[in-house]
């Protein structure tokens, strides 16, 4: 007997946050605290690809890494089998300084507030990114837009105070070590 397919909760559409790009949208209402997608596991941080390797890649792969991968001072988290042709939906969540998703204790994406059907899912890249060389311009349009997002945002005391409960557990541990 064939099992029924799970309910479709997320889909890819043209992004409102990244003009010309793709975003992840809710196909149903999602409740605050609900897991919305797989995230970055602690094990993923144990298998980083070093930055030295990045610089040996061709420009196309470097662009994919900078677009999709979470970075740390030591390297980046690659997609499974290092295959950018097989990215699952969570790799397409875009940045917003006022994102509606964060991370739970397992590193999975959860709703940090109720999300309405048709709303684009997003998270603040500062909740997981720790590559000190990372920097991007932000045009999210939120009231609290930082305009420039960096891999050092997580270490800013006021950012951490506001976002600690939604930060990736890997960064929460770093914050507590530095405190």
N, CA, C and O of each residue as an XYZ file, in Angstrom:
716
protein
N       0.839     -1.183      0.000
C       0.000      0.000      0.000
C       0.885      1.249      0.000
O       1.883      1.311      0.719
N       0.524      2.206     -0.785
C       1.277      3.455     -0.893
C       0.821      4.405      0.200
O      -0.372      4.660      0.370
N       1.810      4.933      0.949
C       1.492      5.906      1.992
C       1.068      7.219      1.343
O       1.575      7.582      0.281
N       0.139      7.930      1.981
C      -0.235      9.246      1.437
C       0.951     10.214      1.533
O       1.745     10.154      2.472
N       1.049     11.082      0.567
C       2.119     12.079      0.558
C       1.911     13.072      1.694
O       0.773     13.417      2.014
N       3.005     13.538      2.309
C       2.848     14.561      3.347
C       2.304     15.853      2.752
O       2.480     16.132      1.565
N       1.652     16.621      3.583
C       1.104     17.910      3.148
C       2.242     18.834      2.710
O       3.263     18.934      3.390
N       2.064     19.493      1.596
C       3.049     20.463      1.123
C       2.897     21.728      1.966
O       1.829     22.339      2.000
N       3.978     22.112      2.644
C       3.936     23.278      3.529
C       4.759     24.438      3.007
O       4.530     25.587      3.384
N       5.730     24.141      2.130
C       6.635     25.158      1.604
C       6.779     24.971      0.100
O       6.713     23.853     -0.411
N       6.977     26.093     -0.601
C       7.256     26.007     -2.031
C       8.175     27.147     -2.447
O       8.254     28.182     -1.784
N       8.861     26.932     -3.551
C       9.746     27.952     -4.106
C       8.965     28.820     -5.076
O       8.174     28.325     -5.879
N       9.202     30.132     -4.988
C       8.580     31.118     -5.882
C       9.573     32.257     -6.073
O      10.577     32.332     -5.364
N       9.295     33.149     -7.033
C      10.136     34.351     -7.129
C      10.098     35.119     -5.805
O       9.031     35.350     -5.235
N      11.265     35.501     -5.337
C      11.403     36.140     -4.030
C      10.986     37.606     -4.049
O      11.189     38.317     -5.033
N      10.405     38.033     -2.948
C      10.134     39.461     -2.737
C      11.351     40.133     -2.091
O      11.554     41.339     -2.238
N      12.155     39.343     -1.378
C      13.333     39.875     -0.684
C      14.562     39.937     -1.579
O      15.438     40.779     -1.381
N      14.626     39.059     -2.549
C      15.775     38.972     -3.444
C      15.277     39.094     -4.880
O      15.092     38.086     -5.562
N      15.057     40.335     -5.345
C      14.516     40.525     -6.702
C      15.338     39.774     -7.752
O      16.560     39.901     -7.817
N      14.645     39.002     -8.556
C      15.304     38.181     -9.559
C      15.733     36.837     -9.019
O      16.197     35.987     -9.779
N      15.590     36.626     -7.721
C      15.981     35.373     -7.085
C      14.782     34.535     -6.675
O      13.636     34.862     -6.983
N      15.066     33.468     -5.986
C      14.061     32.515     -5.536
C      13.921     32.619     -4.027
O      14.898     32.877     -3.324
N      12.708     32.418     -3.530
C      12.457     32.409     -2.095
C      11.574     31.236     -1.713
O      10.998     30.566     -2.570
N      11.475     30.998     -0.415
C      10.653     29.922      0.131
C       9.388     30.550      0.708
O       9.459     31.516      1.468
N       8.242     30.004      0.346
C       6.957     30.550      0.767
C       6.119     29.489      1.472
O       6.166     28.311      1.118
N       5.357     29.915      2.469
C       4.452     29.024      3.197
C       3.206     28.770      2.355
O       2.616     29.706      1.815
N       2.811     27.516      2.243
C       1.582     27.170      1.523
C       0.415     26.969      2.480
O      -0.707     26.678      2.064
N       0.702     27.131      3.780
C      -0.322     27.049      4.813
C       0.157     27.897      5.984
O       1.325     28.285      6.027
N      -0.718     28.185      6.921
C      -0.298     28.925      8.108
C       0.657     28.062      8.928
O       0.447     26.858      9.070
N       1.703     28.679      9.465
C       2.673     28.005     10.317
C       2.651     28.699     11.676
O       2.595     29.926     11.754
N       2.693     27.917     12.728
C       2.585     28.453     14.080
C       3.955     28.760     14.684
O       4.939     28.079     14.392
N       4.007     29.778     15.516
C       5.223     30.130     16.251
C       5.747     28.884     16.960
O       4.983     28.163     17.602
N       7.049     28.631     16.845
C       7.676     27.482     17.485
C       7.687     26.223     16.636
O       8.372     25.256     16.970
N       6.941     26.224     15.547
C       6.846     25.049     14.680
C       8.112     24.906     13.846
O       8.634     25.892     13.325
N       8.608     23.664     13.721
C       9.727     23.409     12.818
C       9.217     23.611     11.400
O       8.186     23.057     11.017
N       9.947     24.410     10.621
C       9.517     24.669      9.248
C      10.430     23.997      8.222
O      10.001     23.755      7.094
N      11.673     23.693      8.584
C      12.593     23.043      7.650
C      13.808     22.530      8.413
O      14.119     23.007      9.504
N      14.481     21.560      7.826
C      15.744     21.117      8.390
C      16.720     22.284      8.342
O      16.575     23.192      7.523
N      17.696     22.255      9.208
C      18.658     23.347      9.259
C      20.074     22.850      9.112
O      20.372     22.034      8.240
N      20.941     23.345      9.966
C      22.358     23.000      9.963
C      22.622     22.281     11.274
O      22.521     22.879     12.345
N      22.961     21.000     11.194
C      23.181     20.219     12.406
C      24.559     20.509     12.987
O      25.438     21.032     12.301
N      24.730     20.169     14.235
C      26.035     20.331     14.877
C      27.074     19.481     14.158
O      28.235     19.876     14.050
N      26.666     18.325     13.671
C      27.580     17.458     12.925
C      28.097     18.148     11.660
O      29.241     17.937     11.259
N      27.251     18.975     11.032
C      27.685     19.703      9.834
C      28.891     20.590     10.127
O      29.753     20.775      9.267
N      28.952     21.135     11.335
C      30.072     21.997     11.706
C      31.348     21.187     11.960
O      32.436     21.755     12.048
N      31.216     19.860     12.076
C      32.388     19.000     12.269
C      33.025     18.609     10.930
O      34.108     18.025     10.901
N      32.347     18.933      9.825
C      32.820     18.535      8.496
C      32.933     19.750      7.577
O      32.469     19.724      6.438
N      33.550     20.805      8.082
C      33.725     22.019      7.291
C      34.725     21.810      6.157
O      35.683     21.048      6.289
N      34.487     22.494      5.052
C      35.462     22.535      3.972
C      36.316     23.778      4.229
O      35.773     24.878      4.332
N      37.637     23.627      4.335
C      38.489     24.772      4.683
C      38.517     25.847      3.595
O      38.370     25.563      2.406
N      38.711     27.085      4.041
C      38.758     28.212      3.110
C      39.881     28.064      2.097
O      39.750     28.551      0.974
N      40.976     27.414      2.450
C      42.072     27.216      1.499
C      41.550     26.493      0.258
O      41.974     26.786     -0.860
N      40.634     25.555      0.456
C      40.059     24.815     -0.665
C      39.185     25.741     -1.521
O      39.195     25.652     -2.749
N      38.436     26.621     -0.870
C      37.564     27.566     -1.569
C      38.334     28.357     -2.629
O      37.862     28.533     -3.752
N      39.507     28.823     -2.262
C      40.285     29.670     -3.166
C      40.834     28.905     -4.370
O      41.288     29.522     -5.334
N      40.800     27.582     -4.328
C      41.225     26.774     -5.471
C      40.061     26.439     -6.405
O      40.276     25.867     -7.474
N      38.839     26.786     -6.016
C      37.654     26.499     -6.831
C      37.522     27.522     -7.949
O      38.028     28.639     -7.846
N      36.838     27.128     -9.017
C      36.581     28.095    -10.081
C      35.543     29.109     -9.597
O      34.888     28.898     -8.576
N      35.401     30.202    -10.335
C      34.529     31.310     -9.919
C      33.077     30.876     -9.732
O      32.404     31.354     -8.819
N      32.592     29.984    -10.581
C      31.196     29.537    -10.474
C      30.943     28.829     -9.144
O      29.943     29.102     -8.479
N      31.830     27.932     -8.755
C      31.666     27.218     -7.477
C      31.845     28.194     -6.317
O      31.113     28.103     -5.332
N      32.792     29.122     -6.404
C      32.961     30.127     -5.348
C      31.668     30.928     -5.163
O      31.261     31.202     -4.034
N      31.032     31.298     -6.262
C      29.769     32.059     -6.200
C      28.678     31.230     -5.520
O      27.921     31.757     -4.704
N      28.590     29.942     -5.847
C      27.590     29.066     -5.221
C      27.855     28.938     -3.714
O      26.925     28.973     -2.908
N      29.110     28.793     -3.352
C      29.469     28.680     -1.936
C      29.061     29.949     -1.193
O      28.446     29.871     -0.130
N      29.396     31.113     -1.741
C      29.070     32.370     -1.073
C      27.560     32.628     -1.048
O      27.067     33.306     -0.146
N      26.831     32.104     -2.015
C      25.385     32.293     -2.066
C      24.663     31.372     -1.092
O      23.701     31.793     -0.449
N      25.099     30.141     -0.972
C      24.311     29.139     -0.260
C      24.910     28.630      1.053
O      24.158     28.198      1.927
N      26.213     28.665      1.223
C      26.831     27.974      2.355
C      27.003     28.861      3.577
O      27.295     30.051      3.458
N      26.822     28.273      4.749
C      27.105     28.939      6.015
C      28.614     28.910      6.214
O      29.253     27.871      6.055
N      29.175     30.069      6.565
C      30.615     30.157      6.767
C      30.989     30.326      8.223
O      30.209     30.837      9.027
N      32.188     29.890      8.551
C      32.788     30.060      9.873
C      34.208     30.572      9.648
O      34.655     30.645      8.504
N      34.921     30.925     10.703
C      36.315     31.336     10.507
C      37.181     30.220      9.892
O      38.169     30.503      9.214
N      36.807     28.959     10.130
C      37.623     27.832      9.685
C      37.237     27.256      8.332
O      38.033     26.549      7.714
N      36.043     27.542      7.867
C      35.589     26.978      6.600
C      34.092     27.159      6.443
O      33.486     27.998      7.109
N      33.503     26.373      5.564
C      32.073     26.505      5.293
C      31.393     25.150      5.297
O      32.025     24.112      5.105
N      30.079     25.189      5.522
C      29.258     23.983      5.533
C      28.787     23.734      4.099
O      28.000     24.514      3.563
N      29.264     22.648      3.473
C      28.876     22.383      2.089
C      27.524     21.667      2.017
O      27.048     21.134      3.020
N      26.911     21.654      0.834
C      25.703     20.846      0.676
C      26.073     19.362      0.693
O      27.239     19.016      0.500
N      25.092     18.482      0.921
C      25.383     17.046      0.908
C      26.078     16.634     -0.398
O      25.682     17.050     -1.487
N      27.101     15.825     -0.263
C      27.900     15.343     -1.399
C      28.502     16.486     -2.214
O      28.929     16.276     -3.350
N      28.540     17.672     -1.656
C      29.049     18.871     -2.316
C      28.382     19.084     -3.677
O      29.012     19.543     -4.629
N      27.108     18.743     -3.746
C      26.366     18.812     -5.014
C      25.353     19.950     -4.969
O      24.295     19.820     -4.353
N      25.675     21.067     -5.620
C      24.778     22.218     -5.655
C      23.573     21.989     -6.563
O      22.670     22.825     -6.608
N      23.545     20.875     -7.284
C      22.403     20.540     -8.134
C      21.277     19.882     -7.355
O      20.186     19.683     -7.889
N      21.531     19.542     -6.095
C      20.539     18.816     -5.307
C      20.191     19.539     -4.006
O      19.954     18.891     -2.986
N      20.157     20.866     -4.028
C      19.849     21.620     -2.816
C      18.388     21.444     -2.437
O      17.502     21.581     -3.280
N      18.138     21.144     -1.187
C      16.772     21.049     -0.695
C      16.247     22.447     -0.382
O      17.006     23.416     -0.383
N      14.967     22.547     -0.119
C      14.276     23.840     -0.057
C      14.859     24.807      0.972
O      14.863     26.016      0.740
N      15.351     24.301      2.102
C      15.854     25.208      3.147
C      17.083     25.999      2.702
O      17.380     27.038      3.291
N      17.799     25.542      1.690
C      18.961     26.266      1.190
C      18.549     27.570      0.514
O      19.396     28.420      0.239
N      17.252     27.735      0.246
C      16.761     28.911     -0.476
C      16.113     29.961      0.435
O      15.556     30.938     -0.066
N      16.174     29.782      1.753
C      15.660     30.812      2.647
C      16.542     32.049      2.520
O      17.766     31.960      2.620
N      15.924     33.182      2.303
C      16.651     34.439      2.141
C      16.801     35.171      3.466
O      16.153     34.843      4.460
N      17.664     36.160      3.450
C      17.918     37.001      4.624
C      16.865     38.099      4.760
O      16.401     38.662      3.769
N      16.505     38.387      5.993
C      15.791     39.604      6.365
C      16.240     39.960      7.770
O      16.367     39.084      8.626
N      16.481     41.239      8.012
C      16.845     41.684      9.364
C      15.682     41.488     10.330
O      15.870     41.516     11.546
N      14.489     41.290      9.793
C      13.295     41.031     10.594
C      12.704     39.694     10.156
O      11.509     39.599      9.873
N      13.554     38.655     10.102
C      13.125     37.341      9.630
C      12.047     36.731     10.502
O      11.872     37.106     11.662
N      11.331     35.785      9.923
C      10.272     35.094     10.659
C      10.698     33.700     11.094
O       9.900     32.962     11.673
N      11.947     33.330     10.824
C      12.481     32.033     11.230
C      13.768     32.213     12.016
O      14.483     33.202     11.855
N      14.041     31.259     12.849
C      15.281     31.187     13.604
C      15.657     29.724     13.744
O      15.203     28.886     12.965
N      16.478     29.416     14.724
C      16.967     28.050     14.907
C      16.540     27.500     16.258
O      16.495     28.229     17.250
N      16.225     26.203     16.290
C      15.932     25.539     17.557
C      17.217     24.916     18.097
O      18.291     25.115     17.530
N      17.111     24.174     19.174
C      18.293     23.596     19.818
C      18.981     22.530     18.973
O      20.127     22.174     19.247
N      18.299     22.011     17.946
C      18.898     21.022     17.043
C      19.481     21.674     15.789
O      20.061     20.987     14.947
N      19.330     22.998     15.658
C      19.821     23.687     14.481
C      18.835     23.712     13.333
O      19.185     24.113     12.223
N      17.591     23.284     13.587
C      16.558     23.307     12.544
C      15.870     24.667     12.517
O      15.846     25.384     13.518
N      15.309     25.012     11.351
C      14.579     26.264     11.205
C      13.214     26.143     11.868
O      12.476     25.188     11.627
N      12.886     27.126     12.708
C      11.572     27.178     13.351
C      10.974     28.573     13.149
O      11.681     29.560     12.944
N       9.659     28.608     13.214
C       8.956     29.889     13.110
C       9.131     30.653     14.414
O       8.825     30.118     15.480
N       9.618     31.897     14.356
C       9.783     32.688     15.581
C       8.555     33.557     15.835
O       8.479     34.271     16.835
N       7.614     33.485     14.930
C       6.296     34.098     15.095
C       5.357     33.354     14.162
O       5.811     32.571     13.328
N       4.064     33.582     14.287
C       3.126     32.972     13.353
C       3.432     33.455     11.937
O       3.717     34.633     11.721
N       3.370     32.542     10.984
C       3.631     32.852      9.579
C       2.371     32.520      8.796
O       1.838     31.415      8.900
N       1.905     33.467      8.022
C       0.665     33.306      7.260
C       0.926     32.614      5.919
O       2.008     32.731      5.343
N      -0.064     31.908      5.447
C      -0.017     31.290      4.128
C       0.346     32.367      3.094
O      -0.227     33.457      3.106
N       1.291     32.061      2.207
C       1.716     32.995      1.170
C       2.868     33.887      1.567
O       3.409     34.602      0.724
N       3.261     33.866      2.835
C       4.356     34.714      3.315
C       5.705     34.065      2.991
O       5.857     32.847      3.081
N       6.679     34.896      2.614
C       8.021     34.386      2.359
C       8.725     34.117      3.685
O       8.697     34.948      4.593
N       9.358     32.948      3.786
C      10.133     32.610      4.967
C      11.527     33.205      4.827
O      12.116     33.183      3.746
N      12.046     33.733      5.923
C      13.377     34.333      5.910
C      13.967     34.249      7.311
O      13.257     34.029      8.292
N      15.264     34.427      7.379
C      15.939     34.486      8.681
C      17.093     35.460      8.567
O      17.570     35.754      7.471
N      17.529     35.950      9.690
C      18.666     36.868      9.733
C      19.929     36.027      9.633
O      20.181     35.188     10.497
N      20.721     36.237      8.599
C      21.936     35.454      8.411
C      22.888     35.576      9.590
O      23.716     34.692      9.808
N      22.782     36.659     10.354
C      23.605     36.830     11.546
C      23.321     35.799     12.624
O      24.091     35.682     13.577
N      22.231     35.047     12.495
C      21.890     34.016     13.478
C      22.743     32.761     13.325
O      22.735     31.901     14.205
N      23.482     32.643     12.215
C      24.303     31.449     12.003
C      25.656     31.753     11.361
O      26.616     31.016     11.581
N      25.746     32.810     10.582
C      26.981     33.121      9.840
C      28.054     33.660     10.785
O      27.810     34.595     11.548
N      29.257     33.054     10.725
C      30.351     33.541     11.577
C      31.671     33.673     10.813
O      32.731     33.784     11.428
N      31.613     33.661      9.487
C      32.815     33.896      8.688
C      33.153     35.385      8.801
O      32.391     36.216      8.308
N      34.265     35.741      9.432
C      34.575     37.161      9.638
C      34.778     37.937      8.333
O      34.765     39.168      8.343
N      34.968     37.230      7.205
C      35.138     37.903      5.907
C      33.806     38.073      5.171
O      33.758     38.702      4.114
N      32.731     37.517      5.725
C      31.428     37.613      5.062
C      30.838     39.008      5.234
O      30.837     39.566      6.332
N      30.339     39.560      4.136
C      29.654     40.844      4.171
C      28.706     40.901      2.990
O      29.067     40.506      1.882
N      27.494     41.393      3.218
C      26.535     41.558      2.126
C      25.675     42.778      2.391
O      25.415     43.135      3.540
N      25.241     43.409      1.319
C      24.308     44.529      1.427
C      22.918     43.963      1.629
O      22.549     42.954      1.029
N      22.152     44.623      2.480
C      20.781     44.191      2.743
C      19.818     45.288      2.297
O      20.023     46.473      2.558
N      18.781     44.857      1.630
C      17.710     45.756      1.209
C      16.362     45.178      1.628
O      15.384     45.270      0.887
N      16.315     44.584      2.817
C      15.091     43.888      3.232
C      13.929     44.843      3.475
O      12.769     44.436      3.413
N      14.228     46.097      3.747
C      13.172     47.077      3.941
C      12.541     47.076      5.315
O      11.595     47.827      5.551
N      13.038     46.252      6.238
C      12.449     46.247      7.577
C      12.882     47.487      8.356
O      13.896     48.109      8.040
N      12.104     47.835      9.372
C      12.420     49.011     10.195
C      13.791     48.908     10.844
O      14.477     49.913     11.031
N      14.187     47.686     11.185
C      15.462     47.490     11.867
C      16.562     46.982     10.928
O      17.494     46.313     11.374
N      16.461     47.297      9.631
C      17.463     46.849      8.653
C      18.837     47.383      9.050
O      18.988     48.561      9.373
N      19.837     46.498      9.022
C      21.210     46.879      9.344
C      21.967     47.335      8.098
O      23.077     47.853      8.217
N      21.402     47.158      6.921
C      21.959     47.574      5.625
C      23.207     46.808      5.216
O      23.391     46.546      4.027
N      24.056     46.447      6.140
C      25.218     45.609      5.858
C      25.206     44.468      6.876
O      25.183     44.694      8.086
N      25.222     43.247      6.362
C      25.209     42.050      7.205
C      26.610     41.466      7.144
O      27.182     41.337      6.062
N      27.168     41.113      8.295
C      28.527     40.569      8.312
C      28.566     39.264      9.100
O      27.617     38.900      9.795
N      29.673     38.589      8.970
C      29.899     37.368      9.730
C      30.292     37.632     11.164
O      30.570     36.696     11.914
N      30.320     38.905     11.560
C      30.625     39.269     12.948
C      29.411     39.789     13.698
O      29.519     40.134     14.875
N      28.244     39.853     13.036
C      27.047     40.393     13.689
C      26.697     39.634     14.965
O      26.249     40.234     15.942
N      26.898     38.326     14.963
C      26.562     37.488     16.113
C      27.319     37.909     17.378
O      26.849     37.661     18.488
N      28.490     38.546     17.217
C      29.296     38.927     18.383
C      28.950     40.317     18.907
O      29.510     40.758     19.911
N      28.032     41.012     18.233
C      27.592     42.324     18.697
C      26.651     42.122     19.880
O      25.663     41.397     19.768
N      26.947     42.751     21.004
C      26.199     42.532     22.239
C      24.702     42.818     22.093
O      23.884     42.037     22.578
N      24.332     43.905     21.444
C      22.908     44.224     21.324
C      22.214     43.252     20.365
O      21.065     42.878     20.599
N      22.896     42.836     19.287
C      22.337     41.831     18.377
C      22.092     40.530     19.132
O      21.019     39.934     19.034
N      23.094     40.099     19.883
C      22.982     38.855     20.641
C      21.861     38.937     21.674
O      21.095     37.986     21.829
N      21.757     40.051     22.376
C      20.708     40.218     23.383
C      19.316     40.061     22.748
O      18.445     39.392     23.304
N      19.122     40.681     21.585
C      17.824     40.624     20.892
C      17.532     39.252     20.301
O      16.373     38.844     20.226
N      18.567     38.540     19.883
C      18.362     37.347     19.059
C      18.850     36.032     19.659
O      18.750     34.990     19.012
N      19.366     36.061     20.860
C      20.012     34.880     21.440
C      19.165     33.614     21.311
O      19.682     32.573     20.903
N      17.902     33.677     21.641
C      17.059     32.478     21.650
C      16.820     31.905     20.260
O      16.390     30.759     20.131
N      17.092     32.686     19.217
C      16.852     32.227     17.846
C      18.146     31.944     17.091
O      18.117     31.515     15.938
N      19.288     32.185     17.748
C      20.575     31.940     17.111
C      20.823     30.438     17.004
O      20.287     29.646     17.780
N      21.637     30.070     16.037
C      22.015     28.666     15.896
C      22.744     28.247     17.175
O      23.517     29.033     17.722
N      22.510     27.015     17.665
C      23.160     26.581     18.913
C      24.684     26.657     18.858
O      25.323     26.857     19.891
N      25.273     26.503     17.687
C      26.728     26.627     17.539
C      27.180     28.033     17.953
O      28.184     28.184     18.650
N      26.443     29.052     17.526
C      26.798     30.431     17.895
C      26.422     30.740     19.342
O      27.129     31.488     20.018
N      25.315     30.170     19.823
C      24.966     30.386     21.233
C      26.086     29.912     22.142
O      26.401     30.558     23.141
N      26.691     28.775     21.791
C      27.807     28.257     22.594
C      29.004     29.206     22.511
O      29.653     29.461     23.525
N      29.306     29.729     21.325
C      30.426     30.661     21.187
C      30.173     31.921     22.023
O      31.078     32.421     22.690
N      28.940     32.428     21.982
C      28.597     33.619     22.766
C      28.821     33.349     24.252
O      29.373     34.192     24.959
N      28.391     32.163     24.735
C      28.538     31.871     26.169
C      30.011     31.678     26.543
O      30.401     31.991     27.668
N      30.816     31.179     25.642
C      32.255     31.029     25.904
C      32.926     32.396     26.017
O      33.795     32.606     26.863
N      32.508     33.323     25.149
C      33.106     34.656     25.142
C      32.598     35.540     26.284
O      33.237     36.531     26.637
N      31.437     35.176     26.864
C      30.836     36.002     27.912
C      31.587     35.937     29.218
O      31.194     36.584     30.189
